[in-house]
Amino acid sequence: MDSSAICGLIASAAIAAKLLNKDLVKIEQAINISVSFASGLLEGNRTGGEIKKFQSGWAAQSAVNAAFLSEKGIRGPEQSLEGRYGLYSAFLDGKFNPSAIIENLGSEWLCSDMRFKPYPSNYYTHPGIDGALKLRNYGIKSEDIKLIDLIVADPMLRAIGEPLERKQNPRNAYESKFSAPYTIASALIGGAGLGLGNEDFTDELCLEPQRKLLMKKIKVSSNEQCNKIFPQHAPAILTVELKDGKVLKKEIFMNRGSKELPLTSEELVIKFESNICDILKDKEIYFLKEKLLNIDKEDTLSKIYKILRF
């Protein structure tokens, strides 16, 4: 299942109802209603298709609809989460830990553990990208590479390495974002942004002969060492064997953008500008950058909203 589309929907419904200045009963009803909208599968990550990128948007839309329905007095089932046919039964075989859900609720905030993705691709591809970027500093060229071996955790393998033939031959830009072979090859060849950027994911680059040849040399597997680290981090071991017999290896057990290895303000600005440069004018980008970096000092967010409302 797609946790962003399912869990994100429920949390967003509660937030939307809260922003409507509704009481606890209305917030509860927004949650109960939202569960009926919960859906989202990850098969597209494995075998292709562009539909997954819509799922988070549908979740946000459904969350707002649930909040408005709650406002109008529409009710959802009281046991929408834990009931016999509720969310936990539908998606978790009825297995859940109630204490984990309510422990420190309202006193412990997880914003400090928020992870910023440095690259515009599936999170599980990131440690392979990090390893490739580090190895690129050795000056290796794609034509000097004999074989590349990527080892990850089992859940990561299923998302970015299987079926391998498909992952070695992404058909378009969207599929390439879920391909370990494509992202590693692109990082070794050289990319934009923070190492790989939006410009590196195009339909044309999927067909580039240099990348296609290098992708064929990349194998993906899993082991217990990575399984033990996952899901606290998305780990990877990247080994590159050169044609002259030399072997280069990088172990990535902490992810760039995590609490342990946070992106700097400068890196966040680079990511922000690369994401927004095709939508806003330079002066608008500069204004937003200055405002958002100092948002704690703002008395009102109306000017920011005005620019971001497309």
C-alpha positions, -999 to +999 in steps of 0.1 A: +000+000+000+010+036-005+014+051+030+013+087+017-020+081+000-035+063+030-020+075+062-014+110+048-050+113+039-062+107+074-037+131+090-045+157+064-082+154+070-077+161+107-055+191+099-080+204+073-108+202+099-087+219+125-080+247+100-117+252+095-118+259+133-139+229+140-143+213+174-130+178+183-162+161+173-160+176+138-123+166+136-131+131+146-158+129+120-135+142+093-111+113+102-139+088+102-151+101+068-116+101+053-110+064+059-136+056+032-115+075+007-083+057+017-066+040-012-032+037-030-011+009-042+026+006-049+026-018-078+035+011-101+068+014-084+076-021-094+063-026-129+057+009-142+030+035-149+027+071-139-004+069-117+014+069-083+023+106-086-014+114-085-021+094-053-008+120-028-028+147-046-059+126-044-053+121-007-050+159-001-082+165-021-101+138-003-088+151+031-103+186+023-136+170+011-138+150+043-133+181+064-161+199+044-184+169+047-178+169+084-187+206+085-220+198+068-229+172+094-220+140+074-208+113+098-185+084+093-183+051+112-173+055+148-148+026+146-134+037+112-098+027+122-101-003+146-135-018+136-139-052+120-139-037+086-119-006+094-086+007+082-064-016+103-082-047+091-082-036+055-045-027+052-028-043+083-046-076+088-060-061+120-026-059+136-017-026+152-003-012+184-026+013+201+000+025+225+023+035+197-004+057+182-013+076+214+020+075+233+032+111+240+004+124+218+003+162+220+036+165+238+061+149+215+065+164+180+083+147+151+090+177+129+126+175+139+128+141+124+115+153+091+135+140+061+141+161+031+147+142-001+178+156-019+169+139-052+136+139-072+133+101-072+120+073-050+136+075-015+149+039-018+171+050-047+189+076-026+216+056-009+226+042-043+228+077-056+248+088-026+273+060-031+276+067-068+282+104-062+310+095-038+326+071-062+323+096-090+349+117-071+375+090-079+372+101-115+359+068-129+343+069-163+313+048-174+333+031-201+358+019-175+332+000-155+328-038-158+301-044-132+281-026-105+265-044-075+240-027-053+229-044-021+199-030-002+171-042+022+144-065+010+116-039+008+139-016-011+149-044-036+112-050-044+106-013-052+138-003-071+154-035-083+126-059-093+119-070-119+155-062-129+150-063-166+123-036-163+145-015-139+174-017-164+151-004-191+128+023-178+104+034-205+100+070-194+110+097-169+086+085-143+097+049-143+133+060-141+126+076-107+120+041-093+150+024-110+182+018-091+201+011-123+190+044-139+196+066-109+231+050-102+241+053-138+229+089-140+248+098-108+280+083-121+276+101-154+270+134-137+238+152-127+222+185-117+209+200-085+223+183-054+238+155-075+207+145-094+180+170-103+148+173-123+168+177-155+182+142-151+148+125-154+135+129-190+121+104-215+150+112-238+177+104-212+161+070-206+171+061-242+205+076-241+230+049-252+256+056-225+230+053-197+214+022-213+247+004-216+257+013-180+223+002-166+228-033-181+259-036-159+240-028-126+227-057-105+206-053-074+202-077-044+196-076-007+213-089+025+206-092+062+230-064+071+208-039+053+176-056+065+187-049+101+192-012+095+159-007+076+135+012+081+154+036+104+174+043+073+174+032+037+208+014+036+229+004+006+263-011-002+275-001-037+305-019-053+320-010-086+343-033-104+365-017-131+378-034-162+414-031-149+404-052-119+402-024-094+372-026-070+356+004-054+331+002-026+309+026-006+286+017+023+257+042+029+240+034+062+227+069+070+207+089+044+214+124+033+186+147+044+179+127+076+182+141+111+217+126+113+228+140+080+206+171+074+206+192+043+220+227+049+199+258+043+219+264+012+211+229-001+174+233+007+174+266-013+190+248-043+163+222-042+135+248-038+148+268-067+151+238-090+115+228-082+100+261-087+121+277-115+097+267-143+067+280-126+075+314-110+094+344-120+129+351-106+117+380-084+089+358-070+114+330-062+137+355-045+108+369-024+096+334-014+131+323-005+137+352+018+103+349+034+103+311+039+138+311+054+126+336+080+090+324+083+091+325+121+094+363+119+064+368+097+032+383+111+011+371+082+014+345+055-010+362+031+017+374+007+033+340+005-001+324-001-008+349-029+023+338-049+018+301-043-019+301-053-018+290-090 
